[in-house]
């Protein structure tokens, strides 16, 4: 079995004070502990008013605050490649309809 870890690129761990150090330490520690992969999420556009129930948690609330900052996932993967040696890198999700196809390619 291979095990990966989602690196925070949304919210206070990713964009608060010292966030570069936090993300770097998480990535390096995960690699040291033998994790096989590091994943980053993507949501370029966040909804501000959701009327429907979010189906993937018990509360039904969308788990992210649209006012939180976001580290752009493709750039973050490039950074993570520079601070790790062995671990594989990828996007947990990449919302293609929200992205310019030329830039994404």
Residue frames as a rotation matrix with the C-alpha (Angstrom) as fourth column:
UNK 1
0.585 0.811 0.000 0.00
0.811 -0.585 0.000 0.00
0.000 0.000 -1.000 0.00
UNK 2
-0.574 -0.686 0.448 1.18
0.672 -0.707 -0.220 3.51
0.468 0.175 0.866 -0.79
UNK 3
0.301 0.643 -0.705 0.23
0.925 -0.376 0.052 6.39
-0.231 -0.668 -0.708 1.46
UNK 4
-0.383 -0.371 0.846 0.03
0.608 -0.791 -0.071 10.08
0.695 0.487 0.529 0.61
UNK 5
-0.280 0.214 -0.936 -0.62
0.821 -0.451 -0.349 13.27
-0.497 -0.866 -0.049 2.54
UNK 6
0.483 0.494 0.723 -2.62
0.754 -0.654 -0.056 16.35
0.445 0.572 -0.689 1.60
UNK 7
-0.639 -0.721 -0.268 -0.40
0.769 -0.589 -0.249 19.41
0.022 -0.365 0.931 2.03
UNK 8
0.266 0.804 -0.531 -2.41
0.745 -0.521 -0.416 22.41
-0.611 -0.286 -0.738 3.25
UNK 9
-0.782 -0.482 0.395 -2.62
0.623 -0.619 0.479 25.03
0.014 0.621 0.784 0.52
UNK 10
-0.103 0.802 0.588 -5.84
0.139 -0.574 0.807 26.65
0.985 0.165 -0.053 1.74
UNK 11
0.807 0.540 -0.238 -6.53
0.324 -0.068 0.944 28.37
0.493 -0.839 -0.230 5.03
UNK 12
0.880 -0.385 0.280 -4.37
-0.476 -0.702 0.529 29.61
-0.007 -0.599 -0.801 7.89
UNK 13
0.494 -0.750 0.439 -1.73
0.217 0.595 0.774 26.86
-0.842 -0.287 0.457 7.73
UNK 14
0.200 -0.376 0.905 -1.10
0.967 0.223 -0.122 27.73
-0.156 0.899 0.409 4.10
UNK 15
0.125 -0.057 0.990 -1.43
0.600 -0.790 -0.122 31.49
0.790 0.610 -0.065 4.08
UNK 16
0.967 0.236 -0.099 -1.01
0.211 -0.517 0.830 32.66
0.144 -0.823 -0.550 7.67
UNK 17
0.555 -0.807 0.203 2.17
-0.831 -0.550 0.085 33.95
0.043 -0.215 -0.976 9.32
UNK 18
-0.304 -0.814 0.494 5.06
-0.767 0.517 0.380 31.56
-0.565 -0.264 -0.782 8.75
UNK 19
0.661 0.722 0.204 3.07
-0.474 0.613 -0.632 29.55
-0.581 0.321 0.748 6.22
UNK 20
0.503 -0.552 -0.665 6.06
-0.666 0.243 -0.705 28.87
0.551 0.798 -0.245 3.95
UNK 21
-0.577 -0.738 0.351 7.90
-0.782 0.375 -0.498 27.32
0.236 -0.561 -0.793 6.90
UNK 22
-0.076 0.644 0.761 4.81
-0.660 0.539 -0.523 25.30
-0.747 -0.543 0.384 7.87
UNK 23
0.851 0.430 -0.302 4.27
-0.494 0.462 -0.737 23.88
-0.177 0.776 0.605 4.38
UNK 24
0.151 -0.891 -0.429 8.01
-0.723 0.196 -0.662 23.17
0.674 0.410 -0.614 4.00
UNK 25
-0.605 -0.393 0.692 8.20
-0.788 0.417 -0.452 21.37
-0.111 -0.819 -0.562 7.35
UNK 26
0.334 0.799 0.501 5.10
-0.586 0.592 -0.553 19.29
-0.738 -0.108 0.666 6.59
UNK 27
0.823 -0.027 -0.568 6.50
-0.521 0.364 -0.772 18.22
0.227 0.931 0.286 3.21
UNK 28
-0.142 -0.976 -0.165 9.96
-0.717 0.216 -0.663 17.39
0.683 0.024 -0.730 4.53
UNK 29
-0.484 0.025 0.875 8.62
-0.780 0.442 -0.444 15.53
-0.397 -0.897 -0.194 7.59
UNK 30
0.635 0.761 0.130 6.20
-0.577 0.580 -0.575 13.52
-0.513 0.290 0.808 5.45
UNK 31
0.579 -0.509 -0.637 9.10
-0.523 0.368 -0.769 12.49
0.626 0.778 -0.053 3.22
UNK 32
-0.480 -0.799 0.363 11.25
-0.778 0.196 -0.596 11.62
0.405 -0.568 -0.716 6.25
UNK 33
-0.223 0.497 0.838 8.41
-0.724 0.491 -0.484 9.48
-0.652 -0.715 0.251 7.65
UNK 34
-0.848 -0.251 0.466 8.22
0.062 0.827 0.558 7.52
-0.526 0.503 -0.686 4.39
UNK 35
0.273 0.949 -0.160 5.05
-0.075 -0.145 -0.987 8.90
-0.959 0.281 0.031 2.83
UNK 36
-0.222 -0.321 0.921 4.89
0.788 0.497 0.363 8.03
-0.574 0.806 0.143 -0.85
UNK 37
-0.302 0.222 0.927 3.12
0.777 -0.506 0.375 11.13
0.552 0.834 -0.020 -2.16
UNK 38
-0.655 0.200 -0.728 2.18
0.353 -0.771 -0.530 14.70
-0.668 -0.605 0.434 -1.36
UNK 39
-0.247 0.693 0.678 -1.05
0.937 -0.007 0.349 16.10
0.247 0.721 -0.647 -2.75
UNK 40
-0.903 0.085 -0.420 -2.38
0.062 -0.944 -0.324 19.64
-0.424 -0.319 0.848 -3.11
UNK 41
-0.058 0.971 0.231 -5.98
0.828 0.176 -0.532 20.75
-0.557 0.161 -0.815 -3.69
UNK 42
-0.951 -0.205 0.231 -7.38
0.306 -0.736 0.605 23.35
0.046 0.646 0.762 -6.04
UNK 43
0.191 0.981 0.030 -10.29
0.965 -0.182 -0.187 25.73
-0.178 0.065 -0.982 -5.96
UNK 44
-0.757 -0.507 0.412 -9.56
0.608 -0.778 0.160 28.92
0.239 0.371 0.897 -7.88
UNK 45
-0.482 0.708 0.516 -13.12
-0.464 -0.706 0.535 30.12
0.744 0.018 0.668 -7.35
UNK 46
-0.923 0.185 -0.338 -14.82
0.382 0.552 -0.741 29.57
0.049 -0.813 -0.580 -4.00
UNK 47
-0.090 0.959 0.270 -18.58
0.515 -0.187 0.836 29.85
0.852 0.214 -0.477 -3.54
UNK 48
-0.891 -0.214 0.399 -19.70
-0.169 -0.660 -0.732 32.51
0.420 -0.720 0.552 -1.07
UNK 49
-0.316 0.857 0.406 -23.32
-0.883 -0.110 -0.456 31.47
-0.346 -0.503 0.792 -0.65
UNK 50
-0.869 -0.006 -0.495 -24.12
-0.223 0.898 0.380 27.77
0.443 0.440 -0.781 -0.75
UNK 51
-0.122 0.920 0.373 -27.76
-0.984 -0.161 0.076 26.83
0.130 -0.357 0.925 -0.33
UNK 52
0.606 0.348 -0.716 -27.43
-0.360 0.922 0.143 23.09
0.710 0.171 0.683 -0.78
UNK 53
0.821 -0.285 0.495 -26.07
-0.396 0.339 0.853 20.72
-0.411 -0.896 0.166 1.85
UNK 54
-0.012 -0.904 -0.427 -22.41
-0.962 0.127 -0.241 19.76
0.272 0.407 -0.872 1.39
UNK 55
0.762 0.563 -0.320 -22.57
-0.500 0.825 0.263 15.94
0.412 -0.040 0.910 1.17
UNK 56
0.292 -0.754 -0.588 -19.06
0.124 0.640 -0.758 15.03
0.948 0.148 0.281 2.33
UNK 57
-0.862 -0.504 0.042 -19.17
-0.025 -0.040 -0.999 15.82
0.506 -0.863 0.022 6.06
UNK 58
-0.525 0.663 -0.534 -21.59
0.844 0.490 -0.221 15.45
0.115 -0.566 -0.816 8.96
UNK 59
-0.504 0.305 -0.808 -22.42
0.333 -0.795 -0.507 19.15
-0.797 -0.524 0.299 9.34
UNK 60
0.354 0.620 0.700 -23.38
0.889 0.008 -0.457 19.77
-0.289 0.785 -0.548 5.72
UNK 61
0.799 -0.142 -0.584 -21.28
-0.130 -0.989 0.062 22.94
-0.586 0.026 -0.810 5.70
UNK 62
0.797 -0.599 0.082 -18.71
0.155 0.071 -0.985 23.60
0.584 0.798 0.150 2.99
UNK 63
0.661 -0.502 -0.558 -15.36
0.744 0.340 0.575 23.05
-0.099 -0.795 0.598 4.76
UNK 64
-0.450 -0.881 0.145 -13.49
0.893 -0.448 0.049 26.08
0.021 0.152 0.988 3.42
UNK 65
0.300 0.450 -0.841 -13.95
0.459 -0.841 -0.287 29.77
-0.836 -0.299 -0.459 3.99
UNK 66
0.602 -0.033 0.798 -14.01
0.790 -0.122 -0.601 31.65
0.117 0.992 -0.047 0.66
UNK 67
0.929 -0.283 0.240 -12.12
-0.291 -0.957 -0.001 34.54
0.230 -0.069 -0.971 2.27
UNK 68
0.569 -0.772 0.285 -9.16
0.081 0.397 0.914 32.28
-0.819 -0.497 0.288 3.12
UNK 69
0.153 -0.628 -0.763 -6.09
-0.921 -0.371 0.121 32.61
-0.359 0.684 -0.635 0.96
UNK 70
0.907 0.111 0.406 -5.02
0.040 0.938 -0.346 29.87
-0.419 0.330 0.846 -1.43
UNK 71
-0.205 -0.965 -0.165 -1.56
-0.476 -0.048 0.878 28.79
-0.855 0.259 -0.450 -2.52
UNK 72
0.449 0.374 -0.812 -1.87
-0.890 0.105 -0.443 28.11
-0.081 0.921 0.380 -6.25
UNK 73
0.760 -0.033 0.649 -1.41
-0.211 0.932 0.295 24.33
-0.615 -0.361 0.701 -6.64
UNK 74
0.853 -0.477 0.211 0.81
0.420 0.389 -0.820 24.15
0.309 0.788 0.533 -9.73
UNK 75
0.322 -0.745 0.585 3.23
-0.454 -0.663 -0.595 26.71
0.831 -0.074 -0.551 -8.28
UNK 76
0.445 -0.108 0.889 3.16
-0.875 0.161 0.457 24.95
-0.193 -0.981 -0.023 -4.92
UNK 77
0.942 -0.116 0.314 4.02
0.156 0.982 -0.105 21.62
-0.296 0.148 0.944 -6.56
UNK 78
0.573 -0.778 0.257 7.06
0.190 -0.180 -0.965 23.28
0.797 0.602 0.045 -8.15
UNK 79
0.196 -0.466 0.863 8.12
-0.844 -0.528 -0.093 24.58
0.499 -0.710 -0.497 -4.74
UNK 80
0.682 0.134 0.719 7.58
-0.584 0.692 0.425 21.17
-0.441 -0.710 0.550 -3.11
UNK 81
0.917 -0.398 0.016 9.71
0.306 0.679 -0.667 19.56
0.255 0.617 0.745 -5.82
UNK 82
0.270 -0.856 0.441 12.54
-0.200 -0.498 -0.844 21.83
0.942 0.140 -0.305 -4.72
UNK 83
-0.066 -0.279 0.958 12.34
-0.967 -0.219 -0.130 20.95
0.246 -0.935 -0.255 -1.01
UNK 84
0.583 0.240 0.777 11.82
-0.466 0.882 0.077 17.17
-0.666 -0.406 0.625 -1.35
UNK 85
-0.444 -0.842 -0.307 13.86
-0.800 0.217 0.559 14.42
-0.404 0.494 -0.770 -3.00
UNK 86
-0.992 -0.069 0.108 11.89
-0.038 0.962 0.272 11.18
-0.123 0.265 -0.956 -3.28
UNK 87
-0.401 0.914 0.058 8.20
0.282 0.183 -0.942 11.74
-0.871 -0.362 -0.331 -2.62
UNK 88
-0.633 0.287 0.719 5.82
0.750 -0.003 0.662 11.86
0.192 0.958 -0.214 -5.58
UNK 89
-0.772 0.315 -0.552 3.76
-0.018 -0.879 -0.477 15.01
-0.636 -0.358 0.684 -6.13
UNK 90
-0.732 0.554 0.398 0.30
0.577 0.192 0.794 15.55
0.363 0.810 -0.460 -7.54
UNK 91
-0.701 0.614 0.363 -2.97
-0.650 -0.759 0.029 17.41
0.294 -0.215 0.931 -7.41
UNK 92
-0.797 0.540 0.270 -5.75
0.163 0.623 -0.765 15.93
-0.581 -0.566 -0.585 -5.33
UNK 93
0.355 0.839 0.411 -8.12
0.801 -0.047 -0.596 17.82
-0.481 0.541 -0.689 -7.58
UNK 94
-0.821 -0.478 -0.314 -7.55
0.233 -0.781 0.580 20.36
-0.522 0.403 0.752 -10.35
UNK 95
0.172 0.983 -0.058 -10.71
0.423 -0.127 -0.897 22.20
-0.890 0.130 -0.438 -11.40
UNK 96
-0.608 -0.566 0.557 -10.02
0.691 -0.033 0.722 22.49
-0.390 0.824 0.411 -15.13
UNK 97
0.185 0.714 0.675 -13.12
0.917 -0.373 0.142 24.52
0.353 0.593 -0.724 -16.11
UNK 98
0.894 0.133 -0.429 -11.87
0.339 -0.826 0.450 27.33
-0.294 -0.548 -0.783 -13.85
UNK 99
0.090 -0.974 -0.209 -8.43
0.149 -0.194 0.970 27.45
-0.985 -0.118 0.128 -15.51
UNK 100
0.449 -0.100 -0.888 -7.02
-0.824 -0.431 -0.368 28.75
-0.346 0.897 -0.276 -18.75
UNK 101
0.935 -0.023 0.355 -6.28
0.095 0.978 -0.185 25.60
-0.343 0.207 0.916 -20.81
UNK 102
0.649 -0.750 0.127 -3.16
0.035 -0.137 -0.990 27.09
0.760 0.647 -0.063 -22.41
UNK 103
0.072 -0.613 0.787 -1.63
-0.884 -0.404 -0.234 27.97
0.462 -0.679 -0.571 -19.04
UNK 104
0.525 0.211 0.824 -2.63
-0.691 0.672 0.268 24.63
-0.497 -0.710 0.499 -17.51
UNK 105
0.983 -0.185 -0.017 -1.15
0.131 0.755 -0.643 22.62
0.132 0.629 0.766 -20.39
